[in-house]
Amino acid sequence: MLGITHLRHISLFTPVLKEQADFYEKVWGLDKLQEDENNVYFRGAGSENHILHLQAGEKRGLHHMAFGVVDKHAVDSAAKKLKELNVPVIQEPGYLDEAGAGYGLRFLDPEGRCIELSCWVEIHTKDWSKKNVDPIKLNHVVMNTKDIDMITEFYTTVLGFKVTDWSEHQMVFLRCNKNHHSLAFNQDVHASVNHIAYEVESVDEVMRGIGNVRKADVEPMWGPGRHGPGNNVFCYFRDPAGYVMEYTCYLTTVEDDDKWQALVWKRVPHLMDQWGIAGPPPPGARASMQGDPDEGWATKLVKKD
C-alpha cells in the first residue's frame, strides 16, 4: 500500500495542441497556467496546481496520470516497495520538472501506463476568477484495459486502491479516498484513455457548461443524465483532439470503508442513466470512448531481459 491520497492531474499527448488548448481555456472553463511551444498546463478552480497538461505529439495517448501522497517519505517508501515487486520505476524519486514542481517518482503499470506519485506540489492560494462554469478539479479518470481482472489486482494489491463497485464484469470503480471512484477501468480490446471527468459544483453548472459548449458548435455526445454507479450527474463531449471529457457533480462518497460493500450493477439503460433522458451511450460515444491503442510511450525505456 503506497498511501495514495488523491488524483492530481492527467497529462495527454495531442496532435492539435493550439486548437485543444484554446478549447479548454475559452470554452471548457479552465485557466491557462503555463505554456511553451510544446506544453500547456491548466488549473481548475481548486487548489491543485494543475489538473490538465497537454503535450504536443504526433498522435493521441496518455503521457501520465498523477496521484498525490503525503510526503517525501511516502514517495521514497513507494519507490522501494515498487522495486521489490519488480514494477518498473522509470523516474527515481526527486524534484519534478513540471508546473508546480514537487517531489515524486514515475513508474509503469502492467499495461505501460506512466503513473506519477508526488508530494510538496505548489498549490493555489489566490482567488479564482469566477466564470459561469468553474471546473474545480479532476473528479475521475477512466481507462480502457485488455484485462480488467489483472489490472484490478495490480491497482488494489500494489497501489492500495479499493474496489467500490462493478458494472457487471465490464467496468470496475476504484477509490483512493472517500470519493466513489477516482479511477475506473473498462474492459476493451486495447489499453487507452476512455474519458476524463471534471468536477463542477452543481447540476446548474453542468447545464451551463452544456450551453457554453454548444455555443462553440460542439454537441453533447451523451447526456445529460445521472449514473447508477456513483450516482453522479454527467454529460460527455469530444474535445478537438477527440478525447472524451465529462462535466460531473454529486458523486457518491464512501463515509465508512468497513461498512461499504461493493455492488455489481447491471448494465441496463435505467441504471446507466437513472433519469431516463440520455439512456445508454450511443454507438458514436462508445467508439470515441474506445480511444486509440496505447502501449505506453515509456515502455521503450524499460530494458528487456
LUMGUVEX-331875 format. One line per 10 residues: number of its first residue (from 0); for each residue x, z, y of C-alpha. Coordinates in nm, 4 decimals, always signed. Example, Ala and Ser with C-alpha at 12.3 -4.5 7.8 and 13.67 -1.06 7.14 Angstrom:
BEGIN
0 = +1.2300:+0.7800:-0.4500 ~ +1.3670:+0.7140:-0.1060
% end
This chain:
BEGIN
0 = +0.0000:+0.0000:+0.0000 ~ +0.1537:-0.1153:+0.3264 ~ -0.0575:+0.0737:+0.5823 ~ -0.2159:-0.2301:+0.7479 ~ -0.4348:-0.1212:+1.0397 ~ -0.5978:-0.4352:+1.1772 ~ -0.5964:-0.8117:+1.2231 ~ -0.3886:-0.9113:+1.5291 ~ -0.3773:-1.2880:+1.5665 ~ -0.3619:-1.6231:+1.3950
10 = -0.1071:-1.8980:+1.4589 ~ -0.2026:-2.2599:+1.3877 ~ -0.0319:-2.5978:+1.3884 ~ -0.2154:-2.8649:+1.5843 ~ -0.1539:-3.2378:+1.6420 ~ -0.3606:-3.2241:+1.9654 ~ -0.2088:-2.9278:+2.1460 ~ -0.3214:-3.0036:+2.5035 ~ -0.6766:-3.1004:+2.4106 ~ -0.7182:-2.7983:+2.1871
20 = -0.5641:-2.5602:+2.4406 ~ -0.7933:-2.6910:+2.7148 ~ -1.0938:-2.6283:+2.4929 ~ -1.0068:-2.2657:+2.4212 ~ -0.9322:-2.1938:+2.7867 ~ -1.2079:-2.3888:+2.9598 ~ -1.4895:-2.3763:+2.7053 ~ -1.4400:-2.1044:+2.4437 ~ -1.3585:-1.8250:+2.6886 ~ -1.0007:-1.7226:+2.6095
30 = -0.7305:-1.6716:+2.8736 ~ -0.4034:-1.8610:+2.8523 ~ -0.1279:-1.6028:+2.8338 ~ +0.1921:-1.8011:+2.7927 ~ +0.2880:-2.1619:+2.7218 ~ +0.5735:-2.4061:+2.6875 ~ +0.5964:-2.7655:+2.5709 ~ +0.5139:-2.6827:+2.2091 ~ +0.3297:-2.3499:+2.2174 ~ +0.0276:-2.1920:+2.3841
40 = -0.0735:-1.8256:+2.3445 ~ -0.4234:-1.6989:+2.4238 ~ -0.5565:-1.3480:+2.4759 ~ -0.9099:-1.2171:+2.4474 ~ -1.0901:-0.9507:+2.6485 ~ -0.9482:-0.6731:+2.4284 ~ -0.6114:-0.5021:+2.4493 ~ -0.4396:-0.7104:+2.1786 ~ -0.1544:-0.9112:+2.3315 ~ -0.2747:-1.2428:+2.1949
50 = -0.5286:-1.3435:+1.9345 ~ -0.4560:-1.7168:+1.9044 ~ -0.1290:-1.9110:+1.9044 ~ -0.1314:-2.2902:+1.8935 ~ +0.1883:-2.4690:+1.7965 ~ +0.2438:-2.8442:+1.8182 ~ +0.2708:-3.0051:+1.4749 ~ +0.2144:-3.3361:+1.3024 ~ -0.0802:-3.2023:+1.1034 ~ -0.3108:-2.9031:+1.0857
60 = -0.2145:-2.5908:+0.8968 ~ -0.1517:-2.2197:+0.9151 ~ +0.1714:-2.1014:+1.0726 ~ +0.0989:-1.7323:+1.0153 ~ -0.1580:-1.4549:+1.0209 ~ -0.0519:-1.1283:+1.1845 ~ -0.1647:-0.7777:+1.0947 ~ -0.0787:-0.4501:+1.2634 ~ +0.0958:-0.1499:+1.1103 ~ +0.1570:+0.1897:+1.2690
70 = +0.5286:+0.1949:+1.3483 ~ +0.8814:+0.0772:+1.2671 ~ +0.8963:+0.2992:+0.9604 ~ +0.5881:+0.1238:+0.8228 ~ +0.7474:-0.2184:+0.8767 ~ +1.0743:-0.1150:+0.7140 ~ +0.8926:+0.0503:+0.4231 ~ +0.6800:-0.2604:+0.3745 ~ +0.9925:-0.4774:+0.3509 ~ +1.1336:-0.2527:+0.0816
80 = +0.8118:-0.2483:-0.1209 ~ +0.7634:-0.6244:-0.0939 ~ +1.1159:-0.6929:-0.2164 ~ +1.0689:-0.4528:-0.5081 ~ +0.7658:-0.6605:-0.6081 ~ +0.9607:-0.9889:-0.5666 ~ +0.7454:-1.1010:-0.2745 ~ +0.9465:-1.3480:-0.0622 ~ +1.0398:-1.1892:+0.2720 ~ +1.1283:-1.4844:+0.4943
90 = +1.1960:-1.2874:+0.8133 ~ +1.3647:-0.9496:+0.7821 ~ +1.2414:-0.6556:+0.9912 ~ +1.3443:-0.6976:+1.3532 ~ +1.2236:-0.7747:+1.7028 ~ +0.9846:-1.0687:+1.7084 ~ +1.0355:-1.3836:+1.9147 ~ +0.6771:-1.4450:+2.0256 ~ +0.4409:-1.3425:+2.3035 ~ +0.4043:-0.9666:+2.3010
100 = +0.7304:-0.9274:+2.1102 ~ +0.7089:-0.6158:+1.8918 ~ +0.8919:-0.5246:+1.5746 ~ +0.7922:-0.6860:+1.2475 ~ +0.8586:-0.8970:+0.9428 ~ +0.7151:-1.2029:+0.7735 ~ +0.6586:-1.2769:+0.4070 ~ +0.4791:-1.5292:+0.1873 ~ +0.1729:-1.4612:-0.0208 ~ +0.1389:-1.6286:-0.3656
110 = -0.0127:-1.9452:-0.2149 ~ +0.2561:-1.9869:+0.0509 ~ +0.0750:-1.8365:+0.3499 ~ +0.3069:-1.6757:+0.6022 ~ +0.1947:-1.3216:+0.6812 ~ +0.3332:-1.1112:+0.9669 ~ +0.3268:-0.7316:+0.9838 ~ +0.4098:-0.5848:+1.3233 ~ +0.4136:-0.2767:+1.5454 ~ +0.5111:-0.1969:+1.9059
120 = +0.3475:-0.5179:+2.0303 ~ +0.2770:-0.5179:+2.4041 ~ -0.0879:-0.4557:+2.4875 ~ -0.3015:-0.5410:+2.7890 ~ -0.3995:-0.2656:+3.0278 ~ -0.5123:-0.4808:+3.3203 ~ -0.8789:-0.5596:+3.3754 ~ -1.0176:-0.8724:+3.2140 ~ -1.1698:-1.1329:+3.4464 ~ -1.5237:-1.1438:+3.3074
130 = -1.6934:-1.4699:+3.2161 ~ -2.0393:-1.5303:+3.0762 ~ -1.8796:-1.5135:+2.7293 ~ -1.5856:-1.2798:+2.6634 ~ -1.4335:-1.3106:+2.3153 ~ -1.2863:-0.9656:+2.2546 ~ -1.0644:-1.0148:+1.9511 ~ -1.0422:-1.1842:+1.6165 ~ -1.3207:-1.0401:+1.4048 ~ -1.2095:-1.2023:+1.0787
140 = -1.0360:-1.4989:+0.9231 ~ -1.1489:-1.6814:+0.6083 ~ -0.9023:-1.8733:+0.3932 ~ -0.9629:-2.1118:+0.1050 ~ -0.7850:-2.0358:-0.2214 ~ -0.7303:-2.2137:-0.5507 ~ -0.7503:-1.8848:-0.7440 ~ -0.9787:-1.6185:-0.5995 ~ -0.9002:-1.3594:-0.8667 ~ -0.5240:-1.3929:-0.8295
150 = -0.5301:-1.3771:-0.4509 ~ -0.7710:-1.0817:-0.4502 ~ -0.5394:-0.8929:-0.6859 ~ -0.2437:-0.9572:-0.4544 ~ -0.4145:-0.8520:-0.1322 ~ -0.5641:-0.5379:-0.2856 ~ -0.2822:-0.4088:-0.5074 ~ +0.0153:-0.5206:-0.2953 ~ -0.1165:-0.5155:+0.0622 ~ -0.3786:-0.2424:+0.0264
160 = -0.6945:-0.4283:+0.1282 ~ -1.0214:-0.3124:-0.0270 ~ -1.2997:-0.5281:-0.1667 ~ -1.6143:-0.4757:+0.0401 ~ -1.8453:-0.7353:-0.1166 ~ -1.8536:-1.0572:-0.3161 ~ -2.0614:-1.3700:-0.2631 ~ -2.1115:-1.4381:-0.6335 ~ -1.7676:-1.5482:-0.7572 ~ -1.7266:-1.7887:-0.4655
170 = -1.6160:-1.5557:-0.1850 ~ -1.4573:-1.2123:-0.1578 ~ -1.4696:-0.9986:+0.1585 ~ -1.1680:-0.7720:+0.2181 ~ -1.1256:-0.4856:+0.4649 ~ -0.8230:-0.3030:+0.6042 ~ -1.0209:-0.0665:+0.8290 ~ -1.3887:+0.0162:+0.8920 ~ -1.4857:-0.3437:+0.9618 ~ -1.6756:-0.5007:+0.6702
180 = -1.4047:-0.7651:+0.6451 ~ -1.1039:-0.8729:+0.8458 ~ -1.0079:-1.1284:+0.5824 ~ -1.2053:-1.3221:+0.3237 ~ -1.1216:-1.5827:+0.0629 ~ -1.3332:-1.8744:-0.0543 ~ -1.2729:-2.0454:-0.3891 ~ -1.1875:-2.4125:-0.3371 ~ -0.9679:-2.6927:-0.4696 ~ -0.6741:-2.6064:-0.2429
190 = -0.5393:-2.3403:-0.0082 ~ -0.6313:-2.3961:+0.3568 ~ -0.7870:-2.2443:+0.6668 ~ -1.1645:-2.2110:+0.6245 ~ -1.2653:-2.0636:+0.9616 ~ -1.1700:-1.8165:+1.2352 ~ -1.4254:-1.5753:+1.3825 ~ -1.4087:-1.4439:+1.7390 ~ -1.5982:-1.1251:+1.8181 ~ -1.8253:-1.1041:+2.1201
200 = -2.0275:-0.8045:+2.2374 ~ -2.3841:-0.9148:+2.1703 ~ -2.6206:-1.1798:+2.0428 ~ -2.6769:-1.2744:+2.4084 ~ -2.3113:-1.3728:+2.4322 ~ -2.3351:-1.5735:+2.1104 ~ -2.6251:-1.7671:+2.2600 ~ -2.4489:-1.8160:+2.5942 ~ -2.1451:-1.9365:+2.4014 ~ -2.3608:-2.1967:+2.2285
210 = -2.4717:-2.3110:+2.5719 ~ -2.1155:-2.3363:+2.7004 ~ -2.0000:-2.5398:+2.4030 ~ -2.2997:-2.7717:+2.4225 ~ -2.2203:-2.8387:+2.7881 ~ -1.8822:-2.9643:+2.6620 ~ -2.0703:-3.2074:+2.4323 ~ -1.9933:-3.0118:+2.1156 ~ -2.2914:-2.9226:+1.8967 ~ -2.3003:-2.6227:+1.6614
220 = -2.2220:-2.7231:+1.3031 ~ -2.4041:-2.4214:+1.1539 ~ -2.6147:-2.1564:+1.3226 ~ -2.7185:-1.9511:+1.4993 ~ -2.8102:-1.7191:+1.2142 ~ -2.7402:-1.3825:+1.0549 ~ -2.5395:-1.3481:+0.7340 ~ -2.6304:-1.1245:+0.4417 ~ -2.2781:-1.0026:+0.3552 ~ -2.1585:-0.8223:+0.6693
230 = -2.4982:-0.8566:+0.8417 ~ -2.3266:-1.0313:+1.1347 ~ -2.4744:-1.2827:+1.3764 ~ -2.2974:-1.6183:+1.3578 ~ -2.2640:-1.9659:+1.4991 ~ -1.9964:-2.2124:+1.3855 ~ -1.8302:-2.5039:+1.5665 ~ -1.5432:-2.7504:+1.5227 ~ -1.2623:-2.7433:+1.7778 ~ -1.0791:-3.0593:+1.8954
240 = -0.8263:-3.0345:+1.6094 ~ -1.1018:-2.9983:+1.3507 ~ -1.0588:-2.6269:+1.2803 ~ -1.3818:-2.4341:+1.2322 ~ -1.4373:-2.1370:+1.4624 ~ -1.7208:-1.8891:+1.4935 ~ -1.8767:-1.6662:+1.7556 ~ -1.9895:-1.3447:+1.5863 ~ -2.1139:-0.9927:+1.6597 ~ -2.2668:-0.6856:+1.4952
250 = -2.0511:-0.6907:+1.1799 ~ -2.1268:-0.4011:+0.9438 ~ -1.8800:-0.1117:+0.9410 ~ -1.7886:+0.0975:+0.6379 ~ -1.8057:+0.4588:+0.7520 ~ -1.7279:+0.6226:+0.4166 ~ -1.4849:+0.4468:+0.1828 ~ -1.5641:+0.6805:-0.1053 ~ -1.9364:+0.6094:-0.0939 ~ -1.9188:+0.2340:-0.0391
260 = -1.9951:+0.0236:-0.3465 ~ -1.9218:-0.3472:-0.3364 ~ -2.2230:-0.5703:-0.3882 ~ -2.2328:-0.9158:-0.5459 ~ -2.4543:-1.1184:-0.3149 ~ -2.6483:-1.4157:-0.4499 ~ -2.5708:-1.7457:-0.2810 ~ -2.9248:-1.8283:-0.1758 ~ -3.0458:-1.9606:+0.1603 ~ -3.2227:-1.6427:+0.2769
270 = -2.9035:-1.4381:+0.2261 ~ -2.6709:-1.6949:+0.3848 ~ -2.8962:-1.6709:+0.6912 ~ -3.1374:-1.3769:+0.6952 ~ -3.3223:-1.5159:+0.9968 ~ -3.4185:-1.8350:+0.8137 ~ -3.3122:-2.0502:+1.1093 ~ -2.9801:-2.2003:+1.0016 ~ -3.0226:-2.1972:+0.6240 ~ -2.7173:-2.2738:+0.4100
280 = -2.4293:-2.4664:+0.5690 ~ -2.4951:-2.8412:+0.5806 ~ -2.2587:-3.0793:+0.3936 ~ -2.0626:-3.1624:+0.7088 ~ -1.9956:-2.7961:+0.7766 ~ -1.8794:-2.7368:+0.4205 ~ -1.6458:-3.0368:+0.4439 ~ -1.4949:-2.9072:+0.7683 ~ -1.4501:-2.5576:+0.6248 ~ -1.2613:-2.7048:+0.3297
290 = -0.9782:-2.7888:+0.5681 ~ -0.6601:-2.9786:+0.4830 ~ -0.4497:-2.8871:+0.1774 ~ -0.1819:-2.6446:+0.2959 ~ +0.1048:-2.5435:+0.0678 ~ +0.2662:-2.3432:+0.3484 ~ +0.5349:-2.4587:+0.5884 ~ +0.7712:-2.1767:+0.4889 ~ +0.7729:-2.2333:+0.1140 ~ +1.0770:-2.4572:+0.1591
300 = +1.2672:-2.1549:+0.2931 ~ +1.2370:-1.9774:-0.0387 ~ +1.5266:-2.0568:-0.2684 ~ +1.4285:-2.1879:-0.6083 ~ +1.5807:-2.0282:-0.9160
% end
